[in-house]
Amino acid sequence: MIQAFYCGVFIVSVICSVIYIFMWHRHFDVNFTMIFTLVPIACLGYLLLCKSESLGEAISAIKIIYLSGCFLQLFIVLNIFGLCQIEINKWIRTALFIISLILYAPILNIGYDDSFYKEISFEIKDGNGIVLKEYGIWHTVVYTAFFVFFAVGMTAVVYSWTKKKQVPRTIISLLVLPYAICILSYFVLKQLISKIELIPLGYVIAEIIYLIIAYRVNLYDISDTVIDSMVKEQGIGYVSFDFKNRYLGSNDTAKHLVPELKYTAADELFGYKPAQRKIRHFLDSFKANPQKNTFIYTVQTDNADDDRIYNVKVNYLYDNDRKRGYIVTFTDDTANQKYIRLLDRYNEDLCREVENKTQHITEMHDNLIMSLAMMVESRDNSTGGHIKRTSEGVRILIEEIIKENKLPLTEEFCRDVIKAAPMHDLGKINVDDAVLRKPGRFTDEEYEKMKHHAEEGARVIHKILLQTDDELFKQIAENVAHYHHERWDGSGYPTGLSGEQIPLEARIMAVADVYDALVSKRVYKEAFGFEKADRIIMEGMGSQFDPALRNAYVNARPRLEKYYLGLENKK
């Protein structure tokens, strides 16, 4: 039974090594290969020890076990440093290798001196070879060294987790498991099950985890040497994502084009920050229609003549023949694009006329949307004038945010948020009149129906603006409608987003929307005074609202009160 256990563990370890060989990639660290070489050797040693028929055979098996054990610790530590992107001087690596040799040297003298084992004997019990030994001083030294290697490895993992955002969190988490399993198998399970050495089982489980790490680590290697050469020669930028829109990596060219990438952690969900949304839009468009995979990306400068224009292509990210995610490629197309612009100058009159027509159509489009929003509001007994008041509230808040100059808002973004504010409740068009026009508080069932207006609003706006050329406005308008009832702590609806996962435009809309609901009369409540409304808003900062908007709201409060008092005076 015991021999069958060791035999099974050895076979599994060999299978894992064979799988690794098939997975092998030239970018794999050599330490990976050494781990997958030494684990089967260690498992073989335990099998030979169990099958030994004499003391000499048992000692040979022990030497095989410790050959793997001494050097396995070294290569695991070196592998951790490599995966954590911590460089080790070659002299330190050499010194560590020599230390491992020194640790192993006295083990070769087992049976000849008493430095490792003071006494050693052998017996066969139930058909299994068993070694009886009394540990010597060098045994303590070896296991002390093992603990030092363990401490160094864990220190590297903790340092990488706290200091190196570009190191994938998935990999760091997995690195802890092999050590934990080996320590558990030696110090805990060994005390519970004394007849069988569980260390080889721990090695095999660790080997399986390293297979997972090896499988995953390929994703973070953005390009090999040939691609790097192309990138440097032609100024091509690459950014890669997995199928869940988590950022995997990018080259220096891409980081220069999109500076936000420098501060984006590997495995971080991508697309919720304003600077990321244009690339997220490229990804979403490609998902919706893989044939539509070409876009234009402009890097603006103070001098328009120095602007750089890039062709952007989105394609699948392949690992051999398997699709593993998406890759976004930036190719400098400035010369061609500027040539096209030069030709366009000969059509200035025509362009001016088209611009005027477009502006007229846009105004008609905006008026149509506003009329639709007001029509929807007219169905709601409780929110008369709500869209105009909240739109003004959004405008005041954004002006204070701009004055504060702490959030990176572009002029286009601010204009689009103010323009999108009246559309935030468009989804109520699909809410039943019996619910929408109810002269009192909603029941739980009615409230659940009302909550659907956020998702419906995003869907309606998507259809209305489907053919618009202003992609940023379309995205902002959809986000305002979809997410303005989300809460900073994640307890909102419809999707339960939290923190900065909630688009900034929706976070701004939420403050204006709730403020108006508080200071306005509804069928189910009287209007709150400004002080009470202010207290509720301030208490919600950090739970319901983005705490970064606190100062902007405080600065906007006098203007908001003046605006609402003006409305009261007009009445």
C-alpha positions as CSV (number, residue, x, y, z in Angstrom):
1,M,0.0,0.0,0.0
2,I,2.8,2.4,1.0
3,Q,4.8,1.5,-2.1
4,A,1.8,2.1,-4.3
5,F,1.4,5.5,-2.8
6,Y,5.0,6.5,-3.5
7,C,4.8,4.9,-7.0
8,G,1.6,6.9,-7.8
9,V,3.2,10.1,-6.6
10,F,6.2,9.5,-8.7
11,I,4.1,8.8,-11.8
12,V,2.1,11.9,-11.3
13,S,5.2,14.0,-10.9
14,V,6.6,12.6,-14.2
15,I,3.3,13.3,-16.0
16,C,3.4,16.9,-14.7
17,S,7.0,17.3,-16.1
18,V,5.9,15.9,-19.4
19,I,3.0,18.4,-19.5
20,Y,5.5,21.1,-18.8
21,I,7.7,20.0,-21.7
22,F,4.7,20.3,-24.0
23,M,3.9,23.8,-22.6
24,W,7.5,24.9,-22.7
25,H,8.2,28.3,-24.2
26,R,11.6,29.8,-24.8
27,H,10.6,32.7,-22.5
28,F,10.3,30.3,-19.5
29,D,12.9,30.9,-16.8
30,V,15.4,28.1,-16.5
31,N,14.4,27.8,-12.9
32,F,11.0,26.5,-14.0
33,T,12.7,23.7,-15.8
34,M,14.9,22.8,-12.9
35,I,11.9,22.6,-10.6
36,F,10.1,20.2,-13.0
37,T,13.4,18.2,-13.2
38,L,14.1,17.9,-9.4
39,V,10.5,17.1,-8.2
40,P,10.4,13.7,-10.0
41,I,13.9,13.0,-8.8
42,A,12.8,13.6,-5.2
43,C,9.7,11.5,-5.7
44,L,11.9,8.7,-7.1
45,G,14.1,8.9,-4.1
46,Y,11.2,8.3,-1.7
47,L,10.0,5.4,-3.9
48,L,13.5,3.8,-3.8
49,L,13.8,4.3,-0.1
50,C,10.5,2.5,0.5
51,K,11.7,-0.4,-1.8
52,S,15.1,-0.7,-0.2
53,E,16.3,-4.1,1.0
54,S,19.5,-3.0,2.7
55,L,21.0,-0.1,4.6
56,G,23.2,0.8,1.6
57,E,20.2,1.0,-0.7
58,A,18.4,3.2,1.8
59,I,21.3,5.6,2.2
60,S,21.6,5.9,-1.6
61,A,17.9,6.8,-1.8
62,I,18.3,9.4,1.0
63,K,21.1,11.0,-1.0
64,I,18.8,11.2,-4.0
65,I,16.0,12.8,-1.9
66,Y,18.3,15.4,-0.4
67,L,20.0,16.2,-3.8
68,S,16.6,17.4,-4.9
69,G,15.7,18.9,-1.6
70,C,18.8,21.1,-1.3
71,F,18.7,22.5,-4.8
72,L,14.9,22.6,-5.1
73,Q,14.8,25.3,-2.4
74,L,17.3,27.3,-4.4
75,F,15.5,27.1,-7.7
76,I,12.1,27.9,-6.1
77,V,13.6,31.1,-4.6
78,L,15.3,32.1,-7.9
79,N,12.0,31.4,-9.7
80,I,10.1,33.6,-7.3
81,F,12.5,36.5,-7.8
82,G,12.2,36.1,-11.5
83,L,8.4,36.1,-11.5
84,C,8.3,39.0,-9.1
85,Q,10.6,41.0,-11.4
86,I,13.3,41.4,-8.8
87,E,16.8,41.3,-10.3
88,I,19.5,39.3,-8.5
89,N,23.2,39.9,-9.1
90,K,24.9,37.0,-10.8
91,W,27.4,36.8,-7.9
92,I,24.5,36.4,-5.4
93,R,23.1,33.6,-7.6
94,T,26.5,31.9,-7.7
95,A,26.8,32.3,-3.9
96,L,23.4,30.7,-3.3
97,F,24.4,27.8,-5.6
98,I,27.6,27.2,-3.7
99,I,25.7,27.3,-0.4
100,S,23.4,24.6,-1.7
101,L,26.4,22.5,-2.7
102,I,27.9,23.0,0.8
103,L,24.6,22.0,2.4
104,Y,24.5,18.8,0.3
105,A,28.2,17.8,0.6
106,P,28.0,16.2,4.1
107,I,24.9,14.3,3.0
108,L,27.2,12.4,0.7
109,N,29.0,11.1,3.8
110,I,26.0,9.5,5.4
111,G,27.1,6.2,6.7
112,Y,30.8,7.3,6.9
113,D,30.5,10.1,9.6
114,D,28.0,11.3,12.1
115,S,27.6,14.9,11.0
116,F,24.1,14.4,9.4
117,Y,22.9,11.3,11.2
118,K,24.6,10.3,14.5
119,E,23.2,6.8,14.2
120,I,21.4,5.1,11.3
121,S,20.0,1.6,11.0
122,F,17.6,-0.2,8.6
123,E,14.8,-2.7,8.9
124,I,12.0,-4.0,6.7
125,K,8.5,-3.9,8.1
126,D,5.4,-5.1,6.3
127,G,7.5,-5.3,3.1
128,N,8.6,-1.7,3.3
129,G,12.1,-0.4,4.0
130,I,12.3,1.8,7.1
131,V,15.3,3.9,8.2
132,L,15.8,4.5,11.9
133,K,18.0,7.5,12.6
134,E,19.2,10.0,15.1
135,Y,19.8,13.4,13.7
136,G,23.2,15.1,13.8
137,I,24.2,18.8,13.8
138,W,24.3,19.1,10.0
139,H,20.7,18.0,9.7
140,T,19.7,21.0,11.9
141,V,21.9,23.3,9.7
142,V,20.2,22.0,6.5
143,Y,16.7,22.6,7.7
144,T,17.7,26.0,9.1
145,A,18.9,26.9,5.6
146,F,15.6,25.6,4.2
147,F,13.8,28.0,6.5
148,V,16.0,30.9,5.4
149,F,15.2,30.1,1.8
150,F,11.5,30.1,2.7
151,A,11.8,33.4,4.5
152,V,13.6,35.0,1.6
153,G,11.0,33.7,-0.9
154,M,8.1,35.0,1.2
155,T,9.8,38.4,1.7
156,A,10.1,38.7,-2.1
157,V,6.4,37.8,-2.5
158,V,5.3,40.4,0.1
159,Y,7.6,43.1,-1.4
160,S,6.3,42.4,-4.9
161,W,2.7,42.5,-3.8
162,T,3.1,45.9,-2.0
163,K,5.6,47.6,-4.3
164,K,5.4,46.2,-7.9
165,K,2.0,46.9,-9.5
166,Q,3.2,45.4,-12.8
167,V,3.6,42.0,-11.3
168,P,0.4,40.0,-11.8
169,R,-1.5,39.5,-8.6
170,T,-2.7,36.1,-9.8
171,I,0.9,34.9,-10.0
172,I,1.9,36.3,-6.7
173,S,-1.0,34.6,-5.0
174,L,-0.2,31.3,-6.6
175,L,3.5,31.5,-5.5
176,V,2.5,31.3,-1.8
177,L,0.8,28.0,-2.2
178,P,3.7,25.6,-3.0
179,Y,5.6,26.8,0.1
180,A,2.6,26.6,2.3
181,I,1.8,23.0,1.1
182,C,5.3,21.8,1.6
183,I,5.5,23.3,5.1
184,L,2.1,21.8,5.9
185,S,3.0,18.3,4.6
186,Y,6.3,18.3,6.6
187,F,5.4,19.8,9.9
188,V,1.7,19.2,10.3
189,L,0.6,16.1,8.4
190,K,3.8,14.3,9.2
191,Q,2.8,14.4,12.9
192,L,-0.6,13.0,12.1
193,I,0.4,10.3,9.6
194,S,3.8,8.9,10.7
195,K,3.9,5.8,8.5
196,I,4.0,7.7,5.2
197,E,6.2,10.7,4.2
198,L,3.8,13.2,2.7
199,I,6.5,15.5,1.5
200,P,6.5,14.0,-2.1
201,L,2.8,14.5,-2.3
202,G,3.4,18.2,-1.3
203,Y,6.0,18.4,-4.0
204,V,3.5,17.1,-6.6
205,I,0.8,19.5,-5.6
206,A,3.3,22.3,-5.8
207,E,4.3,21.0,-9.2
208,I,0.7,21.2,-10.4
209,I,0.5,24.8,-9.1
210,Y,3.7,25.7,-11.0
211,L,2.0,24.2,-14.1
212,I,-0.8,26.7,-13.6
213,I,1.7,29.5,-13.1
214,A,3.6,28.5,-16.3
215,Y,0.3,28.4,-18.2
216,R,-0.6,31.9,-17.0
217,V,2.8,33.5,-17.2
218,N,2.8,33.4,-21.0
219,L,0.0,36.0,-21.1
220,Y,2.1,38.7,-19.5
221,D,5.0,38.4,-22.0
222,I,3.8,41.0,-24.5
223,S,6.3,40.3,-27.2
224,D,9.4,38.2,-28.1
225,T,12.7,39.5,-29.5
226,V,11.5,39.7,-33.1
227,I,8.4,41.7,-32.2
228,D,10.4,44.0,-30.0
229,S,12.7,44.7,-32.9
230,M,9.7,45.6,-35.1
231,V,8.2,47.7,-32.4
232,K,11.5,49.8,-32.0
233,E,12.0,50.2,-35.7
234,Q,8.4,51.1,-36.6
235,G,7.1,52.7,-33.4
236,I,4.4,50.1,-33.0
237,G,2.5,50.0,-29.7
238,Y,0.9,46.9,-28.2
239,V,-1.5,46.5,-25.3
240,S,-3.0,43.1,-24.4
241,F,-6.1,42.1,-22.3
242,D,-7.7,38.9,-21.4
243,F,-11.3,38.0,-22.2
244,K,-12.5,39.6,-19.0
245,N,-11.0,43.0,-20.0
246,R,-8.2,42.7,-17.4
247,Y,-5.0,44.5,-18.4
248,L,-2.1,42.0,-19.1
249,G,0.7,44.2,-20.4
250,S,2.0,46.7,-22.9
251,N,5.3,47.8,-24.4
252,D,7.0,51.2,-23.9
253,T,5.5,52.7,-27.1
254,A,2.0,52.0,-25.9
255,K,2.8,53.5,-22.5
256,H,4.1,56.6,-24.1
257,L,0.9,56.9,-26.2
258,V,-1.4,56.2,-23.3
259,P,0.4,57.3,-20.1
260,E,-2.4,55.8,-18.0
261,L,-0.9,52.4,-18.8
262,K,2.1,53.2,-16.6
263,Y,-0.1,53.3,-13.5
264,T,-2.3,50.3,-14.4
265,A,-1.6,47.1,-12.5
266,A,-1.5,43.8,-14.3
267,D,-4.9,42.0,-13.9
268,E,-6.6,45.3,-13.2
269,L,-10.1,45.6,-14.7
270,F,-9.7,48.1,-17.6
271,G,-12.0,50.8,-18.9
272,Y,-13.6,52.5,-15.9
273,K,-11.2,55.5,-15.7
274,P,-11.7,58.4,-18.1
275,A,-8.3,58.0,-19.7
276,Q,-9.0,54.3,-20.4
277,R,-12.4,54.6,-21.9
278,K,-11.4,55.2,-25.5
279,I,-9.4,51.9,-25.6
280,R,-12.3,50.1,-23.8
281,H,-14.6,51.4,-26.5
282,F,-12.3,49.9,-29.1
283,L,-12.5,46.5,-27.3
284,D,-16.3,46.7,-26.9
285,S,-16.8,47.5,-30.6
286,F,-14.6,44.6,-31.6
287,K,-16.5,42.3,-29.3
288,A,-19.8,43.4,-30.9
289,N,-18.4,43.1,-34.4
290,P,-15.0,41.5,-34.9
291,Q,-15.0,42.8,-38.5
292,K,-15.0,46.3,-37.2
293,N,-11.5,46.3,-35.8
294,T,-9.8,49.5,-37.1
295,F,-10.0,52.9,-35.4
296,I,-8.2,56.2,-35.2
297,Y,-6.3,57.4,-32.1
298,T,-4.9,60.9,-31.9
299,V,-2.2,62.0,-29.5
300,Q,-2.7,65.8,-29.1
301,T,0.0,68.4,-28.5
302,D,0.1,72.1,-27.8
303,N,0.8,72.6,-31.5
304,A,-1.8,70.9,-33.8
305,D,0.8,70.5,-36.5
306,D,2.7,68.2,-34.2
307,D,-0.2,65.9,-33.4
308,R,0.4,62.2,-33.9
309,I,-2.3,60.1,-35.5
310,Y,-2.3,56.4,-35.1
311,N,-4.2,53.6,-36.8
312,V,-5.6,51.2,-34.1
313,K,-6.3,47.6,-34.8
314,V,-7.9,45.2,-32.3
315,N,-7.4,41.5,-32.8
316,Y,-7.5,38.3,-30.8
317,L,-4.4,37.5,-28.7
318,Y,-3.1,34.0,-29.5
319,D,-1.1,31.6,-27.5
320,N,0.0,29.2,-30.3
321,D,-3.4,28.3,-31.8
322,R,-5.5,29.3,-28.8
323,K,-7.3,32.6,-28.4
324,R,-6.4,33.9,-25.0
325,G,-7.6,37.5,-25.1
326,Y,-7.3,40.7,-27.1
327,I,-4.3,42.7,-28.5
328,V,-4.6,46.4,-29.4
329,T,-2.0,47.6,-31.9
330,F,-1.1,51.3,-32.5
331,T,0.6,52.1,-35.8
332,D,1.8,55.6,-36.6
333,D,-0.2,56.8,-39.6
334,T,0.5,60.5,-39.1
335,A,2.0,61.1,-42.6
336,N,-1.0,59.6,-44.4
337,Q,-3.5,61.3,-42.2
338,K,-1.9,64.7,-42.6
339,Y,-1.9,64.2,-46.4
340,I,-5.6,63.5,-46.2
341,R,-6.0,66.7,-44.1
342,L,-4.1,68.7,-46.7
343,L,-6.5,67.5,-49.4
344,D,-9.4,68.4,-47.2
345,R,-8.3,72.1,-47.0
346,Y,-9.3,72.4,-50.7
347,N,-12.8,71.7,-49.6
348,E,-13.2,74.3,-46.9
349,D,-16.3,75.8,-48.2
350,L,-18.0,72.5,-48.6
351,C,-16.8,71.4,-45.1
352,R,-18.1,74.7,-43.6
353,E,-21.5,74.1,-45.1
354,V,-21.6,70.5,-44.0
355,E,-20.6,71.7,-40.5
356,N,-23.4,74.1,-40.4
357,K,-25.9,71.4,-41.5
358,T,-24.4,69.0,-39.0
359,Q,-24.8,71.5,-36.2
360,H,-28.4,72.1,-37.2
361,I,-29.1,68.4,-37.2
362,T,-27.3,68.0,-33.8
363,E,-29.4,70.8,-32.3
364,M,-32.5,69.1,-33.7
365,H,-31.3,65.8,-32.3
366,D,-30.6,67.4,-28.9
367,N,-34.0,69.0,-28.9
368,L,-35.6,65.7,-29.7
369,I,-33.8,64.0,-26.9
370,M,-34.8,66.8,-24.5
371,S,-38.4,66.7,-25.6
372,L,-38.4,62.9,-25.1
373,A,-36.9,63.3,-21.6
374,M,-39.6,65.9,-20.7
375,M,-42.3,63.7,-22.1
376,V,-41.1,60.8,-19.9
377,E,-41.0,63.2,-16.9
378,S,-44.5,64.4,-17.6
379,R,-45.7,60.8,-16.9
380,D,-44.1,60.9,-13.5
381,N,-46.3,62.5,-10.9
382,S,-43.5,63.0,-8.4
383,T,-40.6,64.6,-10.4
384,G,-41.9,67.7,-12.2
385,G,-39.0,69.8,-13.3
386,H,-36.5,67.2,-12.1
387,I,-34.5,66.9,-15.3
388,K,-33.9,70.7,-15.6
389,R,-33.0,71.0,-12.0
390,T,-30.6,68.1,-12.0
391,S,-29.0,69.3,-15.2
392,E,-28.3,72.6,-13.6
393,G,-27.0,70.8,-10.5
394,V,-24.6,68.8,-12.6
395,R,-23.4,72.0,-14.4
396,I,-22.7,73.7,-11.0
397,L,-20.9,70.6,-9.6
398,I,-18.7,70.3,-12.7
399,E,-17.7,73.9,-12.6
400,E,-16.6,73.5,-9.0
401,I,-14.7,70.3,-9.8
402,I,-12.9,72.3,-12.6
403,K,-12.0,75.1,-10.1
404,E,-10.7,72.5,-7.7
405,N,-8.5,71.0,-10.4
406,K,-8.0,67.7,-8.6
407,L,-9.7,65.4,-11.1
408,P,-8.4,65.2,-14.7
409,L,-11.5,66.4,-16.6
410,T,-11.3,67.4,-20.3
411,E,-13.4,70.2,-21.7
412,E,-15.1,67.7,-24.0
413,F,-15.9,65.4,-21.0
414,C,-17.5,68.2,-19.0
415,R,-19.6,69.4,-21.9
416,D,-20.8,65.9,-22.6
417,V,-21.8,65.2,-19.0
418,I,-23.8,68.4,-18.8
419,K,-25.4,67.5,-22.1
420,A,-26.2,63.9,-21.0
421,A,-27.7,64.9,-17.6
422,P,-31.2,65.4,-18.9
423,M,-31.2,61.8,-20.3
424,H,-30.5,60.1,-17.0
425,D,-34.1,58.9,-16.4
426,L,-35.0,58.1,-20.0
427,G,-35.5,54.5,-18.9
428,K,-38.7,55.4,-17.1
429,I,-40.4,55.4,-20.5
430,N,-40.6,51.6,-20.1
431,V,-41.9,51.7,-16.5
432,D,-45.6,50.8,-16.1
433,D,-47.8,53.9,-15.5
434,A,-49.4,52.2,-12.5
435,V,-46.0,52.2,-10.9
436,L,-44.6,55.5,-12.3
437,R,-47.7,57.6,-11.5
438,K,-48.5,56.0,-8.1
439,P,-49.4,58.8,-5.6
440,G,-47.4,57.4,-2.7
441,R,-44.5,55.2,-1.7
442,F,-43.7,52.1,-3.7
443,T,-44.1,48.6,-2.4
444,D,-41.0,46.4,-2.5
445,E,-42.3,44.8,-5.7
446,E,-43.0,48.2,-7.3
447,Y,-39.6,49.4,-6.3
448,E,-37.9,46.5,-8.0
449,K,-39.8,47.4,-11.2
450,M,-38.8,51.0,-10.9
451,K,-35.1,50.0,-10.5
452,H,-35.1,48.6,-14.0
453,H,-35.3,52.1,-15.4
454,A,-31.5,52.4,-15.1
455,E,-30.7,49.5,-17.4
456,E,-33.6,50.4,-19.7
457,G,-32.3,54.0,-19.9
458,A,-28.9,52.8,-21.1
459,R,-30.5,50.5,-23.7
460,V,-32.8,53.3,-25.0
461,I,-29.9,55.7,-25.3
462,H,-27.8,53.2,-27.0
463,K,-30.4,52.7,-29.7
464,I,-31.1,56.5,-30.0
465,L,-27.4,57.3,-30.4
466,L,-26.4,54.2,-32.3
467,Q,-25.5,56.1,-35.5
468,T,-23.9,59.1,-33.8
469,D,-20.2,59.9,-34.6
470,D,-19.6,61.2,-31.1
471,E,-18.6,58.0,-29.5
472,L,-17.5,59.7,-26.2
473,F,-20.9,61.4,-25.8
474,K,-22.7,58.2,-26.5
475,Q,-20.6,56.3,-23.9
476,I,-21.1,59.1,-21.3
477,A,-24.8,59.3,-21.9
478,E,-25.2,55.5,-21.5
479,N,-23.1,55.5,-18.3
480,V,-25.1,58.4,-16.7
481,A,-28.4,56.6,-17.3
482,H,-27.0,53.1,-16.4
483,Y,-25.0,53.8,-13.3
484,H,-26.4,56.9,-11.6
485,H,-28.0,54.8,-8.9
486,E,-24.8,52.8,-8.1
487,R,-23.3,53.5,-4.6
488,W,-19.7,54.0,-3.7
489,D,-19.8,51.1,-1.2
490,G,-21.2,48.7,-3.9
491,S,-24.8,48.5,-2.5
492,G,-26.5,50.3,-5.3
493,Y,-28.2,49.1,-8.5
494,P,-28.4,47.8,-11.2
495,T,-25.0,46.1,-11.2
496,G,-23.6,46.7,-7.7
497,L,-20.4,48.5,-9.0
498,S,-18.3,50.1,-6.3
499,G,-15.6,52.8,-6.0
500,E,-13.9,53.8,-9.2
501,Q,-15.6,51.0,-11.1
502,I,-18.5,53.4,-11.3
503,P,-17.9,55.9,-14.2
504,L,-17.1,59.4,-13.0
505,E,-20.0,60.9,-14.9
506,A,-22.4,58.6,-13.0
507,R,-20.9,59.5,-9.7
508,I,-21.4,63.3,-10.4
509,M,-24.9,62.6,-11.6
510,A,-25.7,60.7,-8.4
511,V,-24.9,63.7,-6.2
512,A,-27.1,66.1,-8.2
513,D,-29.9,63.5,-8.5
514,V,-30.1,62.8,-4.8
515,Y,-29.7,66.5,-3.8
516,D,-32.7,67.4,-6.0
517,A,-34.8,64.5,-4.6
518,L,-34.1,65.8,-1.1
519,V,-34.9,69.5,-1.5
520,S,-37.9,68.9,-3.8
521,K,-41.4,68.0,-2.8
522,R,-42.5,64.5,-3.9
523,V,-45.9,62.9,-3.6
524,Y,-44.6,60.8,-0.7
525,K,-42.7,63.5,1.2
526,E,-42.3,67.3,1.7
527,A,-39.2,69.1,0.6
528,F,-36.3,68.9,3.1
529,G,-34.6,72.0,4.2
530,F,-31.1,72.8,2.8
531,E,-29.4,72.0,6.1
532,K,-31.0,68.6,6.4
533,A,-30.3,67.8,2.8
534,D,-26.7,68.9,3.2
535,R,-26.3,66.7,6.3
536,I,-27.6,63.7,4.4
537,I,-25.3,64.3,1.4
538,M,-22.3,64.8,3.6
539,E,-23.0,61.6,5.6
540,G,-23.2,59.7,2.3
541,M,-19.7,60.7,1.2
542,G,-17.7,57.5,1.2
543,S,-20.7,55.2,1.4
544,Q,-23.2,56.4,-1.2
545,F,-21.1,59.1,-3.0
546,D,-17.5,59.4,-4.2
547,P,-15.6,61.0,-1.3
548,A,-13.4,62.8,-3.9
549,L,-16.5,64.9,-4.7
550,R,-16.8,66.2,-1.1
551,N,-15.0,69.5,-1.6
552,A,-16.6,70.2,-4.9
553,Y,-20.0,69.7,-3.4
554,V,-19.2,71.8,-0.3
555,N,-18.0,74.6,-2.7
556,A,-21.1,74.2,-4.9
557,R,-23.6,74.2,-2.0
558,P,-24.1,78.1,-1.9
559,R,-24.8,78.1,-5.6
560,L,-27.1,75.2,-5.4
561,E,-29.1,76.8,-2.6
562,K,-29.2,80.1,-4.5
563,Y,-30.5,78.3,-7.6
564,Y,-33.3,76.4,-5.7
565,L,-34.3,79.6,-3.8
566,G,-34.6,81.3,-7.2
567,L,-37.0,78.6,-8.3
568,E,-39.1,79.1,-5.2
569,N,-39.2,82.8,-5.7
570,K,-40.4,82.4,-9.3
571,K,-43.2,80.2,-8.0
